[in-house]
Amino acid sequence: MFTLFCGCPPAEIPLGYDLVFDNKTSNELEIRFFNTGESTTFSENYFLNPSRKLETHHTVSFYKNEIVVEEFFKSWYEKTHILRNDTLLIEWQGPAYNGKDENHFYNINSWEIIDENSSSFVDGNFIFTINPEDIEQDETD
């Protein structure tokens, strides 16, 4: 009888984080995602209930030395619309960047990372919050 030992390091298992939207407004909103160019056809959308979080079950896999939001934007859409009653309130354009205090979908610093999740299938959540001041319209329009 003999024992075989492998000198190989164990393979790193990627972490999985779910995309979550937190609608802090009192409005039902729709968030639409568009691919490149001037396309008017959206590729994906979600309806956000007032004052609620929506767990999308869109999971991003990444390794410990990577940042989940940066990995997310490597394969995500380049344009995002926020609508209320089919009226465009916000248009956000990529690419992703590291900004300061501006709450912008493509600002990596606008995202909250939660390193735990009740599901045994994912390791955490990354959350984008839409605040009431994000959708306020200029009354002079």
C-alpha positions in Angstrom: 0.0 0.0 0.0 1.3 3.5 -0.8 0.0 7.1 -0.5 0.3 9.5 -3.3 1.0 13.2 -2.3 0.5 16.0 -4.8 2.7 19.1 -4.4 0.1 21.2 -6.2 -1.6 24.0 -4.3 -5.3 23.6 -4.0 -7.3 25.3 -6.8 -8.8 28.6 -5.7 -12.6 28.5 -5.8 -14.1 31.7 -7.1 -16.5 33.7 -4.9 -20.0 34.4 -6.1 -21.9 37.6 -5.3 -25.5 38.4 -6.3 -26.5 41.7 -7.9 -29.1 43.6 -5.7 -30.9 46.9 -6.4 -32.2 48.9 -3.4 -35.0 51.3 -4.4 -35.1 53.9 -1.6 -37.7 56.0 -3.4 -41.5 55.9 -3.0 -41.9 55.2 -6.7 -42.1 52.0 -8.7 -39.1 52.2 -11.1 -37.9 50.2 -14.0 -34.2 49.9 -14.7 -33.2 49.0 -18.3 -29.8 48.0 -19.6 -28.6 48.7 -23.1 -25.7 47.4 -25.1 -23.4 49.6 -27.1 -24.3 52.4 -29.5 -27.5 54.3 -29.9 -29.7 51.3 -29.7 -33.2 51.9 -28.3 -33.8 48.2 -27.7 -32.9 47.3 -24.1 -31.3 44.0 -23.4 -32.4 43.4 -19.8 -34.7 45.1 -17.3 -35.9 44.9 -13.8 -39.0 46.4 -12.0 -38.2 47.8 -8.6 -40.9 48.2 -6.0 -41.0 51.3 -3.8 -38.8 51.1 -0.7 -37.7 47.6 -1.4 -34.6 45.6 -2.4 -34.6 43.3 -5.4 -32.3 40.4 -5.4 -31.7 39.6 -9.1 -29.9 36.3 -8.7 -27.4 37.6 -11.3 -24.2 36.2 -9.8 -20.7 37.5 -10.5 -17.8 35.1 -9.9 -14.4 36.6 -9.0 -11.3 35.7 -7.0 -10.2 37.1 -3.6 -7.7 39.4 -5.2 -10.3 41.0 -7.5 -13.0 43.5 -6.8 -16.6 42.3 -7.5 -17.9 45.5 -8.9 -15.0 45.8 -11.3 -15.5 42.2 -12.5 -19.2 42.9 -12.9 -18.6 45.9 -15.3 -16.2 43.8 -17.4 -19.2 42.0 -18.9 -22.2 44.3 -18.1 -24.1 46.7 -20.4 -22.7 50.2 -21.3 -25.9 52.3 -20.7 -28.5 52.2 -18.0 -31.9 54.0 -17.9 -34.1 54.5 -14.8 -37.8 55.0 -15.7 -41.0 55.8 -13.9 -44.2 55.2 -15.7 -42.2 54.8 -19.0 -40.7 58.2 -18.5 -37.0 58.4 -18.6 -35.6 59.9 -15.3 -31.9 59.0 -15.5 -29.5 57.9 -18.2 -26.2 56.6 -17.0 -23.4 55.8 -19.4 -20.3 53.6 -18.8 -17.5 52.9 -18.6 -17.0 52.2 -14.9 -14.9 54.7 -13.0 -13.8 55.4 -9.4 -15.6 58.6 -8.4 -16.1 60.4 -5.1 -19.6 61.1 -3.7 -21.7 61.0 -6.9 -24.3 58.2 -6.8 -23.9 56.9 -10.4 -24.5 53.4 -11.6 -21.0 53.2 -13.2 -19.2 54.8 -10.2 -17.5 51.8 -8.5 -17.6 53.7 -5.2 -21.4 54.0 -5.3 -21.8 50.2 -4.7 -22.2 48.6 -1.3 -20.5 45.2 -0.8 -22.0 42.7 1.8 -19.7 39.8 2.4 -22.3 37.4 3.6 -25.5 35.9 2.2 -28.1 33.6 3.7 -27.9 31.4 0.6 -25.3 28.6 0.7 -24.8 29.2 -3.1 -23.4 32.7 -3.0 -20.9 34.4 -0.7 -22.3 37.9 -0.6 -24.2 40.7 -2.4 -23.2 43.9 -4.2 -25.9 46.5 -4.0 -26.7 49.6 -6.0 -29.1 52.0 -4.2 -31.4 54.5 -6.0 -32.1 57.4 -3.7 -35.0 59.9 -3.9 -32.6 62.7 -4.8 -31.3 60.6 -7.8 -34.7 60.8 -9.5 -35.7 64.4 -8.6 -36.6 66.3 -11.7 -35.8 70.0 -12.3 -39.1 71.8 -11.8 -38.2 74.4 -14.4 -38.3 71.7 -17.2 
